[in-house]
Amino acid sequence: MKKVTVLLLGVTGDLAKLKVLPAINDFARRNKDEFETHLIGYSRSKADLGETENSLKKGVSGGDLEVKSIKYIQDAYDNLEQYNQIFESMGEDCRIIIYLAVPPAVFMPFLKSVCPLKPQQISIVIEKPFGRDGEEAKELIDTASHCTLTNSIHFFDHYLFKQSTFLPPEIKSKLSGLGEVKSIKIRAKEELGVQGRAGYYDRTGAFEDMWQHLVSLTNVVADEIDLNLNWTEFKPEDTVIGQYDDYKKDVENPDSQTDSYFKVIGTLDDADFVAESGKRLDEKRTDITIDFASGDVIEWNIDLDRNIKLNGEVIHSWGETNEKISDHTVLLERIINSKLDRFVTNSRVLESWQSYEQIYPIKARTPVMPYKSRTYPPKFIS
């Protein structure tokens, strides 16, 4: 039987425990007739094997452990000798997926360490954010393109692997060819605050955390309906920046000016463009609305309603009866099956950073306004 080994860097972190480990076990369950799935957890801090197993089991109904073996390594992320030993022990017939569930600061040291090693069938997954800024993203792409160790490096945005972003062919045909775009509005609302992520969130904020998600989701929706968008023609005009009323208590920082809500207003390829996201709003919802000069309107509800409306009429719904496969499980299956169209291309990685850097100076001079929790539009407190 074929073998798949997932080398998970950052196995002790929240991303690994909440998302990646459950997906690995679910992948093992769904594909056990074709693959044996093995896990190597790697981190700088000490791991608890029992905690790792419990996280894995959350991915399978009934709590069964489906991976064939679990190994743990505690070491620095740039230890070339350690990686060489790992790869040499796997054999030529093993597919290797390296998942970087680590901060962006680790990406470059890791790549520079492993790239000199002999070529193998290795796929590396880099999850958003794609580096710490545009310059580092360029360096990341250049290093990856000259790395003989890998057969692919995949930039992953989990928003693009949600079931409700994949259109059936008959719905694609209904939504294609509607003509000139008049406006695009995309939003990702969260009902919860920063629970469990206070330290990370207070260092980043809503804009840095969510902008690349919104850009990627706008692009994939456009791709699904054959709409060409030119991000070189993106022009931000204004921003609105807010912080929910209990935010400072939640992050235990009375002086914090970190944004928990943002709105960007501008134009994209001559169409009006609005993007917004925030925490502690009225509900959890991700959607995109596209108005055409013809008068046609597409409303694509990614979360909550999980449907698509054309001119107010529901033309497709994913409903609640379909088997829900996690975004990270879909990621692993598409890598193994070489279905790579949903990963973020190099050019789009750079586009997302270019647009971010256009907005940042405007955001930096926009005052952060407090708003009342669980309101939408945010009810700002004077």
Buried (B, 14 or more C-beta within 10 A) or exposed (E): EEBBBBBBBBBBBEBBBBBBBBBBBBBBBBBBEEBBBBBBBBBEEEBEEEEBBBBBBBBBEEEEBBBBEBBBBBEEBBBEEBBBEBBEEBEEEBBBBBBBBBBBEBBBEBBBBBBEBEEBBBBBBBBBBBBBBBEBBBBBBEBBEEBEBBBBBBBBBBBBBBBBBEBEEEBEEBBEEBEEBBBBBBBBBBBEBBEEBBEBBBEBBBBBBBBBBBBBBBBBBBBBBEBEBEBEEBEBEEBBBBBBBBBBEBBEBEEBEBBBBBBBBBBBBEBBBBBBBBBBBEEEBBBBBBBBEEEBBBBBBBBEBBBBBBEEEEBBBBEEEEEEBBBBBBBBBBBBEEEEEBBBEBEBBBBBBBBBEBBBEBBEEBEBBBBEBBBBBBEEEE
